[in-house]
């Protein structure tokens, strides 16, 4: 599908036709009955609306330029060229080991919460408590 319209001026016919083609494509691939994710710059596919509102958002706010593979709107997922290259696997330890050495941290410094979600929630809740009383 041609996505060059995404980089066009929002006042152009190319953008207008592109938005309509995108919306038609999204409606044809609807997983829900009435709402789809909004790909505008402000919503970035986090909010769901009807087609009319999405049309307005994409015209007024612009479409998110980083949304190149329309997976939220029915396009099959494609591996990017960077992901498809043969890259040596790295577990991340060697790359960032200098950080833990510099600040003398160990994986065990954070404790083990096991599988009890309430224990973890209590620790997080403790972080919301004031350190001292304010006046």
N, CA, C and O atoms as CSV, one atom per row, in Angstrom:
chain,resi,resn,atom,element,x,y,z
A,1,UNK,N,N,0.847,-1.177,0.000
A,1,UNK,CA,C,0.000,0.000,0.000
A,1,UNK,C,C,0.892,1.240,0.000
A,1,UNK,O,O,1.891,1.303,0.717
A,2,UNK,N,N,0.527,2.194,-0.790
A,2,UNK,CA,C,1.289,3.435,-0.909
A,2,UNK,C,C,1.074,4.296,0.337
A,2,UNK,O,O,-0.055,4.642,0.683
A,3,UNK,N,N,2.170,4.629,0.993
A,3,UNK,CA,C,2.096,5.438,2.209
A,3,UNK,C,C,2.807,6.776,2.045
A,3,UNK,O,O,3.049,7.481,3.025
A,4,UNK,N,N,3.136,7.116,0.828
A,4,UNK,CA,C,3.852,8.372,0.585
A,4,UNK,C,C,3.021,9.582,1.009
A,4,UNK,O,O,3.580,10.629,1.334
A,5,UNK,N,N,1.710,9.451,1.010
A,5,UNK,CA,C,0.830,10.544,1.405
A,5,UNK,C,C,1.085,10.994,2.839
A,5,UNK,O,O,0.808,12.143,3.185
A,6,UNK,N,N,1.610,10.101,3.677
A,6,UNK,CA,C,1.853,10.428,5.081
A,6,UNK,C,C,2.818,11.602,5.228
A,6,UNK,O,O,2.792,12.313,6.232
A,7,UNK,N,N,3.663,11.799,4.227
A,7,UNK,CA,C,4.656,12.870,4.269
A,7,UNK,C,C,4.212,14.096,3.461
A,7,UNK,O,O,4.949,15.076,3.355
A,8,UNK,N,N,3.020,14.033,2.902
A,8,UNK,CA,C,2.506,15.146,2.095
A,8,UNK,C,C,1.938,16.244,2.986
A,8,UNK,O,O,1.671,16.034,4.169
A,9,UNK,N,N,1.765,17.393,2.400
A,9,UNK,CA,C,1.118,18.511,3.074
A,9,UNK,C,C,-0.316,18.101,3.398
A,9,UNK,O,O,-1.005,17.544,2.543
A,10,UNK,N,N,-0.771,18.369,4.615
A,10,UNK,CA,C,-2.113,17.961,5.031
A,10,UNK,C,C,-3.221,18.657,4.248
A,10,UNK,O,O,-4.373,18.227,4.299
A,11,UNK,N,N,-2.891,19.714,3.534
A,11,UNK,CA,C,-3.892,20.419,2.726
A,11,UNK,C,C,-3.949,19.892,1.298
A,11,UNK,O,O,-4.773,20.344,0.503
A,12,UNK,N,N,-3.087,18.948,0.968
A,12,UNK,CA,C,-3.009,18.462,-0.414
A,12,UNK,C,C,-4.042,17.371,-0.691
A,12,UNK,O,O,-4.545,16.715,0.221
A,13,UNK,N,N,-4.339,17.202,-1.969
A,13,UNK,CA,C,-5.246,16.134,-2.401
A,13,UNK,C,C,-4.632,14.765,-2.122
A,13,UNK,O,O,-5.342,13.818,-1.783
A,14,UNK,N,N,-3.309,14.662,-2.266
A,14,UNK,CA,C,-2.635,13.384,-2.006
A,14,UNK,C,C,-2.866,12.952,-0.560
A,14,UNK,O,O,-3.116,11.776,-0.293
A,15,UNK,N,N,-2.782,13.895,0.366
A,15,UNK,CA,C,-3.014,13.591,1.779
A,15,UNK,C,C,-4.473,13.190,1.994
A,15,UNK,O,O,-4.762,12.222,2.698
A,16,UNK,N,N,-5.376,13.936,1.387
A,16,UNK,CA,C,-6.802,13.649,1.519
A,16,UNK,C,C,-7.127,12.245,1.015
A,16,UNK,O,O,-7.811,11.481,1.695
A,17,UNK,N,N,-6.638,11.908,-0.172
A,17,UNK,CA,C,-6.892,10.573,-0.731
A,17,UNK,C,C,-6.216,9.494,0.113
A,17,UNK,O,O,-6.760,8.404,0.288
A,18,UNK,N,N,-5.035,9.802,0.632
A,18,UNK,CA,C,-4.320,8.849,1.475
A,18,UNK,C,C,-5.055,8.558,2.769
A,18,UNK,O,O,-5.138,7.408,3.198
A,19,UNK,N,N,-5.590,9.601,3.390
A,19,UNK,CA,C,-6.357,9.421,4.626
A,19,UNK,C,C,-7.574,8.544,4.358
A,19,UNK,O,O,-7.869,7.630,5.128
A,20,UNK,N,N,-8.274,8.822,3.270
A,20,UNK,CA,C,-9.461,8.027,2.943
A,20,UNK,C,C,-9.091,6.576,2.643
A,20,UNK,O,O,-9.800,5.658,3.055
A,21,UNK,N,N,-7.994,6.366,1.934
A,21,UNK,CA,C,-7.540,4.998,1.644
A,21,UNK,C,C,-7.160,4.286,2.937
A,21,UNK,O,O,-7.484,3.112,3.120
A,22,UNK,N,N,-6.477,4.989,3.830
A,22,UNK,CA,C,-6.108,4.412,5.124
A,22,UNK,C,C,-7.354,4.024,5.916
A,22,UNK,O,O,-7.435,2.914,6.443
A,23,UNK,N,N,-8.327,4.936,6.002
A,23,UNK,CA,C,-9.543,4.659,6.762
A,23,UNK,C,C,-10.327,3.497,6.161
A,23,UNK,O,O,-10.857,2.661,6.893
A,24,UNK,N,N,-10.404,3.440,4.839
A,24,UNK,CA,C,-11.079,2.308,4.188
A,24,UNK,C,C,-10.372,1.001,4.515
A,24,UNK,O,O,-11.018,-0.005,4.809
A,25,UNK,N,N,-9.044,1.017,4.463
A,25,UNK,CA,C,-8.248,-0.166,4.789
A,25,UNK,C,C,-8.498,-0.590,6.236
A,25,UNK,O,O,-8.682,-1.774,6.520
A,26,UNK,N,N,-8.504,0.387,7.148
A,26,UNK,CA,C,-8.704,0.086,8.565
A,26,UNK,C,C,-10.096,-0.479,8.821
A,26,UNK,O,O,-10.249,-1.424,9.595
A,27,UNK,N,N,-11.111,0.091,8.177
A,27,UNK,CA,C,-12.484,-0.384,8.363
A,27,UNK,C,C,-12.641,-1.803,7.818
A,27,UNK,O,O,-13.333,-2.624,8.420
A,28,UNK,N,N,-12.010,-2.093,6.694
A,28,UNK,CA,C,-12.079,-3.442,6.125
A,28,UNK,C,C,-11.450,-4.476,7.050
A,28,UNK,O,O,-11.824,-5.648,7.021
A,29,UNK,N,N,-10.505,-4.051,7.863
A,29,UNK,CA,C,-9.794,-4.968,8.745
A,29,UNK,C,C,-10.165,-4.783,10.212
A,29,UNK,O,O,-9.396,-5.147,11.101
A,30,UNK,N,N,-11.344,-4.218,10.463
A,30,UNK,CA,C,-11.785,-3.972,11.837
A,30,UNK,C,C,-11.834,-5.253,12.648
A,30,UNK,O,O,-12.360,-6.272,12.199
A,31,UNK,N,N,-11.277,-5.186,13.853
A,31,UNK,CA,C,-11.396,-6.302,14.781
A,31,UNK,C,C,-12.547,-6.061,15.742
A,31,UNK,O,O,-13.115,-7.005,16.291
A,32,UNK,N,N,-12.887,-4.803,15.942
A,32,UNK,CA,C,-14.033,-4.461,16.774
A,32,UNK,C,C,-15.143,-3.986,15.845
A,32,UNK,O,O,-14.950,-3.907,14.632
A,33,UNK,N,N,-16.273,-3.679,16.397
A,33,UNK,CA,C,-17.405,-3.320,15.548
A,33,UNK,C,C,-17.409,-1.865,15.111
A,33,UNK,O,O,-17.836,-1.563,13.996
A,34,UNK,N,N,-16.946,-0.959,15.957
A,34,UNK,CA,C,-17.101,0.449,15.598
A,34,UNK,C,C,-15.867,1.316,15.791
A,34,UNK,O,O,-15.774,2.377,15.172
A,35,UNK,N,N,-14.936,0.916,16.606
A,35,UNK,CA,C,-13.813,1.786,16.949
A,35,UNK,C,C,-12.481,1.214,16.472
A,35,UNK,O,O,-12.264,0.003,16.472
A,36,UNK,N,N,-11.608,2.116,16.071
A,36,UNK,CA,C,-10.251,1.730,15.680
A,36,UNK,C,C,-9.267,2.662,16.384
A,36,UNK,O,O,-9.646,3.720,16.888
A,37,UNK,N,N,-8.016,2.258,16.410
A,37,UNK,CA,C,-6.974,3.073,17.046
A,37,UNK,C,C,-6.683,4.301,16.195
A,37,UNK,O,O,-6.647,4.237,14.967
A,38,UNK,N,N,-6.477,5.416,16.880
A,38,UNK,CA,C,-6.219,6.672,16.180
A,38,UNK,C,C,-4.713,6.863,15.993
A,38,UNK,O,O,-3.974,6.944,16.974
A,39,UNK,N,N,-4.247,6.936,14.727
A,39,UNK,CA,C,-2.816,7.066,14.461
A,39,UNK,C,C,-2.323,8.511,14.385
A,39,UNK,O,O,-1.248,8.768,13.844
A,40,UNK,N,N,-3.094,9.449,14.918
A,40,UNK,CA,C,-2.656,10.846,14.831
A,40,UNK,C,C,-1.476,11.084,15.770
A,40,UNK,O,O,-1.162,10.250,16.618
A,41,UNK,N,N,-0.840,12.220,15.606
A,41,UNK,CA,C,0.347,12.572,16.384
A,41,UNK,C,C,0.044,12.623,17.881
A,41,UNK,O,O,0.900,12.269,18.693
A,42,UNK,N,N,-1.141,13.051,18.251
A,42,UNK,CA,C,-1.477,13.179,19.673
A,42,UNK,C,C,-1.912,11.857,20.299
A,42,UNK,O,O,-1.603,11.599,21.462
A,43,UNK,N,N,-2.613,11.025,19.559
A,43,UNK,CA,C,-3.132,9.770,20.118
A,43,UNK,C,C,-2.150,8.597,19.977
A,43,UNK,O,O,-2.173,7.675,20.792
A,44,UNK,N,N,-1.316,8.626,18.981
A,44,UNK,CA,C,-0.311,7.588,18.672
A,44,UNK,C,C,-0.802,6.161,18.936
A,44,UNK,O,O,-0.126,5.370,19.594
A,45,UNK,N,N,-1.975,5.853,18.419
A,45,UNK,CA,C,-2.563,4.516,18.493
A,45,UNK,C,C,-2.897,4.059,19.907
A,45,UNK,O,O,-3.064,2.862,20.142
A,46,UNK,N,N,-2.997,4.981,20.843
A,46,UNK,CA,C,-3.342,4.613,22.212
A,46,UNK,C,C,-4.830,4.771,22.491
A,46,UNK,O,O,-5.349,4.170,23.432
A,47,UNK,N,N,-5.526,5.577,21.680
A,47,UNK,CA,C,-6.947,5.824,21.905
A,47,UNK,C,C,-7.762,5.268,20.750
A,47,UNK,O,O,-7.302,5.246,19.608
A,48,UNK,N,N,-8.970,4.821,21.051
A,48,UNK,CA,C,-9.867,4.279,20.041
A,48,UNK,C,C,-11.047,5.222,19.839
A,48,UNK,O,O,-11.628,5.739,20.793
A,49,UNK,N,N,-11.380,5.430,18.573
A,49,UNK,CA,C,-12.498,6.303,18.219
A,49,UNK,C,C,-13.202,5.740,16.993
A,49,UNK,O,O,-12.751,4.776,16.374
A,50,UNK,N,N,-14.321,6.374,16.664
A,50,UNK,CA,C,-15.000,6.079,15.421
A,50,UNK,C,C,-14.248,6.710,14.254
A,50,UNK,O,O,-13.384,7.565,14.449
A,51,UNK,N,N,-14.583,6.285,13.054
A,51,UNK,CA,C,-13.878,6.730,11.851
A,51,UNK,C,C,-13.935,8.249,11.679
A,51,UNK,O,O,-12.934,8.854,11.294
A,52,UNK,N,N,-15.069,8.870,11.951
A,52,UNK,CA,C,-15.202,10.315,11.772
A,52,UNK,C,C,-14.238,11.106,12.643
A,52,UNK,O,O,-13.623,12.067,12.182
A,53,UNK,N,N,-14.110,10.708,13.888
A,53,UNK,CA,C,-13.192,11.404,14.796
A,53,UNK,C,C,-11.748,11.173,14.363
A,53,UNK,O,O,-10.929,12.091,14.407
A,54,UNK,N,N,-11.442,9.962,13.950
A,54,UNK,CA,C,-10.076,9.670,13.501
A,54,UNK,C,C,-9.742,10.493,12.261
A,54,UNK,O,O,-8.630,11.007,12.135
A,55,UNK,N,N,-10.689,10.617,11.358
A,55,UNK,CA,C,-10.476,11.440,10.157
A,55,UNK,C,C,-10.113,12.871,10.574
A,55,UNK,O,O,-9.153,13.447,10.062
A,56,UNK,N,N,-10.879,13.433,11.499
A,56,UNK,CA,C,-10.600,14.793,11.980
A,56,UNK,C,C,-9.221,14.883,12.628
A,56,UNK,O,O,-8.467,15.818,12.362
A,57,UNK,N,N,-8.894,13.912,13.477
A,57,UNK,CA,C,-7.597,13.925,14.163
A,57,UNK,C,C,-6.440,13.869,13.168
A,57,UNK,O,O,-5.462,14.604,13.306
A,58,UNK,N,N,-6.554,13.000,12.173
A,58,UNK,CA,C,-5.459,12.844,11.212
A,58,UNK,C,C,-5.320,14.100,10.350
A,58,UNK,O,O,-4.209,14.460,9.959
A,59,UNK,N,N,-6.424,14.762,10.054
A,59,UNK,CA,C,-6.347,16.019,9.295
A,59,UNK,C,C,-5.782,17.151,10.150
A,59,UNK,O,O,-4.884,17.870,9.710
A,60,UNK,N,N,-6.296,17.314,11.357
A,60,UNK,CA,C,-5.904,18.454,12.184
A,60,UNK,C,C,-4.557,18.267,12.873
A,60,UNK,O,O,-3.774,19.212,12.962
A,61,UNK,N,N,-4.280,17.065,13.359
A,61,UNK,CA,C,-3.050,16.816,14.111
A,61,UNK,C,C,-1.932,16.241,13.249
A,61,UNK,O,O,-0.755,16.383,13.581
A,62,UNK,N,N,-2.290,15.598,12.152
A,62,UNK,CA,C,-1.309,14.893,11.329
A,62,UNK,C,C,-1.181,13.450,11.785
A,62,UNK,O,O,-1.530,13.107,12.915
A,63,UNK,N,N,-0.683,12.621,10.903
A,63,UNK,CA,C,-0.505,11.209,11.233
A,63,UNK,C,C,0.886,11.002,11.823
A,63,UNK,O,O,1.840,11.679,11.440
A,64,UNK,N,N,0.990,10.077,12.739
A,64,UNK,CA,C,2.277,9.756,13.361
A,64,UNK,C,C,3.224,9.219,12.287
A,64,UNK,O,O,2.992,8.145,11.732
A,65,UNK,N,N,4.281,9.960,11.999
A,65,UNK,CA,C,5.219,9.598,10.925
A,65,UNK,C,C,5.962,8.296,11.212
A,65,UNK,O,O,6.432,7.638,10.284
A,66,UNK,N,N,6.073,7.920,12.474
A,66,UNK,CA,C,6.795,6.690,12.802
A,66,UNK,C,C,5.929,5.441,12.617
A,66,UNK,O,O,6.437,4.323,12.701
A,67,UNK,N,N,4.649,5.615,12.369
A,67,UNK,CA,C,3.740,4.481,12.190
A,67,UNK,C,C,3.807,4.019,10.742
A,67,UNK,O,O,2.959,4.369,9.921
A,68,UNK,N,N,4.826,3.231,10.449
A,68,UNK,CA,C,5.085,2.806,9.073
A,68,UNK,C,C,4.433,1.478,8.725
A,68,UNK,O,O,4.051,1.253,7.577
A,69,UNK,N,N,4.307,0.615,9.693
A,69,UNK,CA,C,3.660,-0.673,9.479
A,69,UNK,C,C,2.335,-0.648,10.243
A,69,UNK,O,O,2.328,-0.647,11.474
A,70,UNK,N,N,1.250,-0.627,9.538
A,70,UNK,CA,C,-0.061,-0.413,10.130
A,70,UNK,C,C,-0.608,-1.670,10.790
A,70,UNK,O,O,-1.695,-2.130,10.441
A,71,UNK,N,N,0.119,-2.219,11.724
A,71,UNK,CA,C,-0.283,-3.466,12.374
A,71,UNK,C,C,-1.555,-3.305,13.194
A,71,UNK,O,O,-2.318,-4.261,13.328
A,72,UNK,N,N,-1.804,-2.119,13.748
A,72,UNK,CA,C,-3.026,-1.907,14.530
A,72,UNK,C,C,-4.255,-1.761,13.644
A,72,UNK,O,O,-5.381,-1.710,14.139
A,73,UNK,N,N,-4.038,-1.696,12.341
A,73,UNK,CA,C,-5.146,-1.482,11.419
A,73,UNK,C,C,-5.247,-2.580,10.368
A,73,UNK,O,O,-5.846,-2.377,9.312
A,74,UNK,N,N,-4.663,-3.743,10.653
A,74,UNK,CA,C,-4.853,-4.902,9.791
A,74,UNK,C,C,-3.702,-5.277,8.897
A,74,UNK,O,O,-3.762,-6.307,8.226
A,75,UNK,N,N,-2.658,-4.482,8.861
A,75,UNK,CA,C,-1.524,-4.827,8.006
A,75,UNK,C,C,-0.676,-5.876,8.726
A,75,UNK,O,O,-0.412,-5.739,9.920
A,76,UNK,N,N,-0.248,-6.916,8.019
A,76,UNK,CA,C,0.577,-7.930,8.682
A,76,UNK,C,C,1.900,-7.347,9.150
A,76,UNK,O,O,2.462,-6.453,8.518
A,77,UNK,N,N,2.383,-7.869,10.262
A,77,UNK,CA,C,3.647,-7.404,10.826
A,77,UNK,C,C,4.784,-7.816,9.918
A,77,UNK,O,O,4.827,-8.949,9.439
A,78,UNK,N,N,5.714,-6.887,9.681
A,78,UNK,CA,C,6.897,-7.173,8.872
A,78,UNK,C,C,8.131,-6.845,9.679
A,78,UNK,O,O,8.179,-5.826,10.369
A,79,UNK,N,N,9.124,-7.702,9.596
A,79,UNK,CA,C,10.390,-7.419,10.264
A,79,UNK,C,C,11.069,-6.270,9.538
A,79,UNK,O,O,11.069,-6.212,8.309
A,80,UNK,N,N,11.643,-5.364,10.302
A,80,UNK,CA,C,12.352,-4.254,9.676
A,80,UNK,C,C,13.693,-4.733,9.159
A,80,UNK,O,O,14.163,-5.807,9.536
A,81,UNK,N,N,14.300,-3.952,8.310
A,81,UNK,CA,C,15.584,-4.361,7.743
A,81,UNK,C,C,16.638,-4.491,8.824
A,81,UNK,O,O,17.516,-5.348,8.719
A,82,UNK,N,N,16.578,-3.668,9.861
A,82,UNK,CA,C,17.548,-3.788,10.946
A,82,UNK,C,C,17.359,-5.089,11.710
A,82,UNK,O,O,18.334,-5.725,12.112
A,83,UNK,N,N,16.118,-5.482,11.908
A,83,UNK,CA,C,15.860,-6.698,12.662
A,83,UNK,C,C,16.183,-7.936,11.852
A,83,UNK,O,O,16.489,-8.983,12.422
A,84,UNK,N,N,16.123,-7.839,10.538
A,84,UNK,CA,C,16.354,-9.020,9.724
A,84,UNK,C,C,17.826,-9.253,9.420
A,84,UNK,O,O,18.190,-10.305,8.894
A,85,UNK,N,N,18.673,-8.289,9.743
A,85,UNK,CA,C,20.097,-8.483,9.515
A,85,UNK,C,C,20.639,-9.508,10.491
A,85,UNK,O,O,20.081,-9.707,11.570
A,86,UNK,N,N,21.722,-10.154,10.111
A,86,UNK,CA,C,22.399,-11.050,11.026
A,86,UNK,C,C,23.199,-10.219,12.004
A,86,UNK,O,O,24.217,-9.629,11.642
A,87,UNK,N,N,22.749,-10.173,13.226
A,87,UNK,CA,C,23.412,-9.398,14.253
A,87,UNK,C,C,23.813,-10.356,15.357
A,87,UNK,O,O,23.033,-11.216,15.768
A,88,UNK,N,N,25.034,-10.199,15.829
A,88,UNK,CA,C,25.504,-11.060,16.901
A,88,UNK,C,C,24.637,-10.837,18.129
A,88,UNK,O,O,24.396,-9.698,18.527
A,89,UNK,N,N,24.169,-11.925,18.729
A,89,UNK,CA,C,23.316,-11.824,19.903
A,89,UNK,C,C,24.110,-11.263,21.075
A,89,UNK,O,O,25.269,-11.620,21.285
A,90,UNK,N,N,23.473,-10.387,21.827
A,90,UNK,CA,C,24.096,-9.783,22.988
A,90,UNK,C,C,23.054,-9.744,24.085
A,90,UNK,O,O,21.967,-9.198,23.892
A,91,UNK,N,N,23.373,-10.317,25.234
A,91,UNK,CA,C,22.406,-10.325,26.320
A,91,UNK,C,C,22.384,-9.012,27.092
A,91,UNK,O,O,21.593,-8.854,28.022
A,92,UNK,N,N,23.240,-8.077,26.718
A,92,UNK,CA,C,23.238,-6.769,27.343
A,92,UNK,C,C,24.185,-6.637,28.519
A,92,UNK,O,O,24.504,-5.525,28.939
A,93,UNK,N,N,24.637,-7.764,29.056
A,93,UNK,CA,C,25.503,-7.685,30.232
A,93,UNK,C,C,26.858,-7.068,29.903
A,93,UNK,O,O,27.357,-6.228,30.651
A,94,UNK,N,N,27.446,-7.474,28.805
A,94,UNK,CA,C,28.778,-6.965,28.491
A,94,UNK,C,C,28.735,-5.481,28.136
A,94,UNK,O,O,29.656,-4.733,28.465
A,95,UNK,N,N,27.683,-5.064,27.476
A,95,UNK,CA,C,27.582,-3.682,27.033
A,95,UNK,C,C,27.455,-2.716,28.208
A,95,UNK,O,O,28.014,-1.620,28.177
A,96,UNK,N,N,26.719,-3.122,29.244
A,96,UNK,CA,C,26.450,-2.209,30.341
A,96,UNK,C,C,27.099,-2.635,31.654
A,96,UNK,O,O,26.765,-2.098,32.710
A,97,UNK,N,N,28.002,-3.572,31.602
A,97,UNK,CA,C,28.622,-4.045,32.834
A,97,UNK,C,C,29.392,-2.933,33.533
A,97,UNK,O,O,29.495,-2.925,34.760
A,98,UNK,N,N,29.934,-1.997,32.760
A,98,UNK,CA,C,30.686,-0.900,33.373
A,98,UNK,C,C,29.811,-0.058,34.285
A,98,UNK,O,O,30.308,0.531,35.244
A,99,UNK,N,N,28.515,0.008,34.003
A,99,UNK,CA,C,27.621,0.805,34.832
A,99,UNK,C,C,27.527,0.203,36.222
A,99,UNK,O,O,27.686,0.910,37.217
A,100,UNK,N,N,27.266,-1.109,36.299
A,100,UNK,CA,C,27.139,-1.732,37.611
A,100,UNK,C,C,28.464,-1.739,38.351
A,100,UNK,O,O,28.485,-1.674,39.580
A,101,UNK,N,N,29.575,-1.819,37.622
A,101,UNK,CA,C,30.880,-1.766,38.277
A,101,UNK,C,C,31.129,-0.384,38.861
A,101,UNK,O,O,31.661,-0.262,39.964
A,102,UNK,N,N,30.747,0.660,38.128
A,102,UNK,CA,C,30.985,2.025,38.584
A,102,UNK,C,C,30.167,2.377,39.814
A,102,UNK,O,O,30.659,3.073,40.703
A,103,UNK,N,N,28.946,1.916,39.881
A,103,UNK,CA,C,28.108,2.282,41.020
A,103,UNK,C,C,27.968,1.145,42.018
A,103,UNK,O,O,27.134,1.206,42.922
A,104,UNK,N,N,28.780,0.112,41.858
A,104,UNK,CA,C,28.859,-1.003,42.794
A,104,UNK,C,C,27.483,-1.608,43.070
A,104,UNK,O,O,27.055,-1.707,44.219
A,105,UNK,N,N,26.806,-2.006,42.008
A,105,UNK,CA,C,25.496,-2.621,42.142
A,105,UNK,C,C,25.573,-4.092,41.806
A,105,UNK,O,O,26.435,-4.541,41.051
A,106,UNK,N,N,24.662,-4.816,42.380
A,106,UNK,CA,C,24.563,-6.242,42.146
A,106,UNK,C,C,23.090,-6.545,41.891
A,106,UNK,O,O,22.219,-5.805,42.349
A,107,UNK,N,N,22.808,-7.608,41.176
A,107,UNK,CA,C,21.414,-7.964,40.910
A,107,UNK,C,C,20.649,-8.239,42.196
A,107,UNK,O,O,19.431,-8.063,42.240
A,108,UNK,N,N,21.340,-8.663,43.231
A,108,UNK,CA,C,20.674,-8.996,44.485
A,108,UNK,C,C,20.383,-7.770,45.343
A,108,UNK,O,O,19.726,-7.892,46.376
A,109,UNK,N,N,20.849,-6.607,44.947
A,109,UNK,CA,C,20.635,-5.394,45.730
A,109,UNK,C,C,19.166,-4.987,45.793
A,109,UNK,O,O,18.776,-4.231,46.682
A,110,UNK,N,N,18.370,-5.463,44.891
A,110,UNK,CA,C,16.978,-5.045,44.830
A,110,UNK,C,C,16.034,-6.013,45.530
A,110,UNK,O,O,14.838,-5.736,45.622
A,111,UNK,N,N,16.524,-7.108,46.013
A,111,UNK,CA,C,15.691,-8.072,46.704
A,111,UNK,C,C,14.932,-8.956,45.742
A,111,UNK,O,O,14.994,-8.780,44.525
A,112,UNK,N,N,14.216,-9.911,46.309
A,112,UNK,CA,C,13.449,-10.853,45.504
A,112,UNK,C,C,12.005,-10.789,45.967
A,112,UNK,O,O,11.715,-11.058,47.133
A,113,UNK,N,N,11.112,-10.442,45.083
A,113,UNK,CA,C,9.712,-10.326,45.445
A,113,UNK,C,C,8.953,-11.621,45.227
A,113,UNK,O,O,7.778,-11.723,45.582
A,114,UNK,N,N,9.610,-12.602,44.651
A,114,UNK,CA,C,8.949,-13.867,44.420
A,114,UNK,C,C,7.773,-13.713,43.491
A,114,UNK,O,O,7.818,-12.936,42.537
A,115,UNK,N,N,6.721,-14.455,43.771
A,115,UNK,CA,C,5.562,-14.416,42.883
A,115,UNK,C,C,4.362,-13.721,43.526
A,115,UNK,O,O,3.269,-13.735,42.961
A,116,UNK,N,N,4.553,-13.114,44.696
A,116,UNK,CA,C,3.447,-12.451,45.378
A,116,UNK,C,C,3.303,-11.011,44.883
A,116,UNK,O,O,4.128,-10.162,45.220
A,117,UNK,N,N,2.273,-10.725,44.093
A,117,UNK,CA,C,2.120,-9.366,43.555
A,117,UNK,C,C,1.808,-8.338,44.636
A,117,UNK,O,O,2.119,-7.158,44.473
A,118,UNK,N,N,1.193,-8.775,45.749
A,118,UNK,CA,C,0.854,-7.839,46.814
A,118,UNK,C,C,2.102,-7.332,47.524
A,118,UNK,O,O,2.158,-6.172,47.934
A,119,UNK,N,N,3.100,-8.195,47.670
A,119,UNK,CA,C,4.352,-7.773,48.294
A,119,UNK,C,C,5.002,-6.665,47.463
A,119,UNK,O,O,5.478,-5.668,48.005
A,120,UNK,N,N,5.014,-6.851,46.157
A,120,UNK,CA,C,5.586,-5.839,45.270
A,120,UNK,C,C,4.763,-4.553,45.328
A,120,UNK,O,O,5.326,-3.459,45.367
A,121,UNK,N,N,3.439,-4.679,45.335
A,121,UNK,CA,C,2.563,-3.507,45.403
A,121,UNK,C,C,2.793,-2.738,46.703
A,121,UNK,O,O,2.747,-1.507,46.709
A,122,UNK,N,N,3.039,-3.451,47.805
A,122,UNK,CA,C,3.313,-2.778,49.075
A,122,UNK,C,C,4.605,-1.984,49.010
A,122,UNK,O,O,4.681,-0.873,49.533
A,123,UNK,N,N,5.615,-2.544,48.373
A,123,UNK,CA,C,6.890,-1.836,48.237
A,123,UNK,C,C,6.697,-0.583,47.390
A,123,UNK,O,O,7.218,0.480,47.726
A,124,UNK,N,N,5.958,-0.703,46.305
A,124,UNK,CA,C,5.677,0.457,45.458
A,124,UNK,C,C,4.884,1.498,46.244
A,124,UNK,O,O,5.158,2.695,46.147
A,125,UNK,N,N,3.906,1.044,47.019
A,125,UNK,CA,C,3.100,1.957,47.832
A,125,UNK,C,C,3.937,2.694,48.863
A,125,UNK,O,O,3.676,3.860,49.159
A,126,UNK,N,N,4.943,2.021,49.412
A,126,UNK,CA,C,5.834,2.672,50.372
A,126,UNK,C,C,6.553,3.855,49.740
A,126,UNK,O,O,6.879,4.824,50.426
A,127,UNK,N,N,6.796,3.785,48.463
A,127,UNK,CA,C,7.470,4.884,47.769
A,127,UNK,C,C,6.613,6.133,47.681
A,127,UNK,O,O,7.132,7.228,47.462
A,128,UNK,N,N,5.302,5.981,47.848
A,128,UNK,CA,C,4.401,7.135,47.811
A,128,UNK,C,C,4.310,7.855,49.154
A,128,UNK,O,O,3.767,8.957,49.232
A,129,UNK,N,N,4.836,7.241,50.207
A,129,UNK,CA,C,4.767,7.835,51.538
A,129,UNK,C,C,5.795,8.956,51.674
A,129,UNK,O,O,6.905,8.848,51.152
A,130,UNK,N,N,5.431,10.031,52.372
A,130,UNK,CA,C,6.397,11.127,52.560
A,130,UNK,C,C,7.558,10.677,53.447
A,130,UNK,O,O,7.378,9.876,54.364
A,131,UNK,N,N,8.718,11.191,53.168
A,131,UNK,CA,C,9.899,10.848,53.947
A,131,UNK,C,C,9.846,11.563,55.298
A,131,UNK,O,O,10.283,11.017,56.312
A,132,UNK,N,N,9.317,12.771,55.307
A,132,UNK,CA,C,9.180,13.536,56.541
A,132,UNK,C,C,7.902,14.359,56.432
A,132,UNK,O,O,7.395,14.607,55.338
A,133,UNK,N,N,7.401,14.771,57.568
A,133,UNK,CA,C,6.172,15.572,57.574
A,133,UNK,C,C,6.482,16.987,57.122
A,133,UNK,O,O,7.452,17.596,57.575
A,134,UNK,N,N,5.672,17.496,56.248
A,134,UNK,CA,C,5.845,18.878,55.805
A,134,UNK,C,C,4.875,19.763,56.570
A,134,UNK,O,O,3.872,19.289,57.106
A,135,UNK,N,N,5.177,21.019,56.614
A,135,UNK,CA,C,4.325,21.952,57.377
A,135,UNK,C,C,3.232,22.505,56.538
A,135,UNK,O,O,2.427,23.302,57.020
